[in-house]
């Protein structure tokens, strides 16, 4: 089933707008494949015994997988012409194999800097137990209407 493509334009967005929620299952294999794809061979991402020895309940997603999911939440909402200028995140809790990863957010601010049309978003990445990774993203979008 094909998804509809969103095309957001800077001059049609307002502070307070909602960034649509996305949910994705995180099976054991995905955690390992994400780590392998990014060449992150830290044992906590593929070895359950090592992860448990660290005090974790299971293997867990690596940083790049979470960054990618933040970017997906952002671009699924704003569209393919989105340019991500900045991303900051705080990893407060792990997302484990077997979890459901959830991303959602809101528009904090729309502004211009020179010829750049910027939007600040707050994105919250959670699992079924609650918040895990708060993030902020600054994106650049085109205008629909030419500026005067």
C-alpha positions in Angstrom: 0.0 0.0 0.0 1.5 3.3 -1.1 1.6 6.2 1.4 0.5 9.6 0.5 3.3 12.1 0.3 3.1 15.1 2.5 4.4 18.4 1.1 4.6 21.0 3.7 5.5 24.6 2.9 7.0 27.1 5.3 4.4 29.7 4.8 1.6 27.2 5.6 2.9 26.0 9.0 2.3 27.5 12.4 3.7 27.1 15.9 1.6 24.5 17.7 1.0 22.4 14.6 1.2 18.6 15.3 3.8 16.4 13.8 2.0 13.1 13.0 2.7 10.1 15.1 4.5 7.1 13.7 4.8 3.7 15.3 7.1 0.9 14.2 7.8 -2.5 15.7 11.4 -3.2 16.7 12.0 -7.0 16.3 15.3 -8.6 17.5 16.5 -8.8 13.9 16.0 -5.1 13.2 18.2 -4.1 16.2 21.0 -6.3 14.9 20.6 -5.3 11.3 20.6 -1.6 12.2 23.8 -2.0 14.1 25.4 -4.0 11.3 24.3 -1.5 8.6 26.0 1.3 10.5 29.0 -0.8 11.4 28.4 -0.3 15.1 29.6 -3.6 16.5 29.2 -2.6 20.2 28.0 -5.9 21.9 25.0 -4.3 23.6 23.4 -4.0 20.1 23.7 -7.7 19.2 24.7 -9.8 22.3 21.8 -10.3 24.9 24.2 -11.6 27.6 26.4 -8.5 27.2 23.4 -6.2 27.3 22.0 -7.8 30.4 25.5 -7.6 32.0 25.3 -3.8 31.4 22.0 -3.8 33.3 19.8 -3.6 30.2 16.8 -5.9 29.7 17.8 -6.9 26.2 19.8 -5.7 23.1 18.9 -2.1 22.2 18.8 0.2 19.2 22.0 2.2 18.5 22.2 5.9 18.3 22.1 6.1 14.5 18.9 4.0 14.3 17.2 6.4 16.7 18.6 9.4 14.7 17.2 7.9 11.6 13.8 7.4 13.2 13.8 11.0 14.3 14.5 12.0 10.7 11.8 9.7 9.4 9.2 11.3 11.8 10.3 14.7 10.5 10.3 14.0 6.8 7.2 11.8 6.8 5.4 14.8 8.2 7.1 17.6 6.2 7.8 15.9 2.9 10.7 15.0 0.7 11.8 18.6 0.1 12.7 18.9 3.8 16.3 19.8 4.5 17.3 18.9 8.1 19.6 21.7 9.3 20.1 20.5 12.9 19.1 17.7 15.2 19.7 17.4 18.9 18.6 14.5 21.2 19.0 13.2 24.7 19.1 9.5 25.1 17.3 9.0 28.5 16.1 5.4 28.1 16.8 2.5 25.7 14.6 1.1 23.0 14.9 -2.7 23.2 14.3 -5.5 20.8 10.6 -6.4 21.1 9.6 -2.8 21.8 7.4 -0.5 19.7 9.1 2.7 18.8 6.8 5.8 18.7 7.6 9.2 17.3 5.5 12.3 17.5 6.0 16.0 17.9 4.9 19.6 17.4 6.1 22.8 15.7 7.7 25.1 18.1 8.7 28.1 15.9 8.7 29.3 12.3 11.2 31.9 11.3 13.5 33.2 8.6 17.3 33.6 8.7 18.5 35.3 5.5 17.0 33.4 2.6 16.3 30.3 4.8 12.8 29.4 5.9 13.3 27.5 9.1 11.0 25.5 11.4 11.9 24.3 14.9 10.3 21.0 15.9 10.2 19.1 19.2 10.1 15.4 18.6 9.5 12.8 21.3 10.6 9.2 20.7 9.0 6.7 23.1 8.4 3.1 23.5 5.3 1.4 24.9 6.5 2.2 28.5 7.0 5.9 28.0 9.4 8.6 26.8 12.9 7.6 25.8 14.5 10.3 23.6 13.4 13.9 23.5 14.8 15.7 20.4 14.7 19.0 18.7 15.0 19.4 14.9 15.5 22.5 12.8 14.4 22.0 9.2 14.4 24.2 6.1 11.4 24.2 3.9 10.5 26.0 0.6 7.8 28.7 0.5 4.6 27.9 -1.5 4.2 31.6 -2.3 6.9 33.9 -3.6 8.0 36.5 -1.0 7.1 40.0 -1.6 
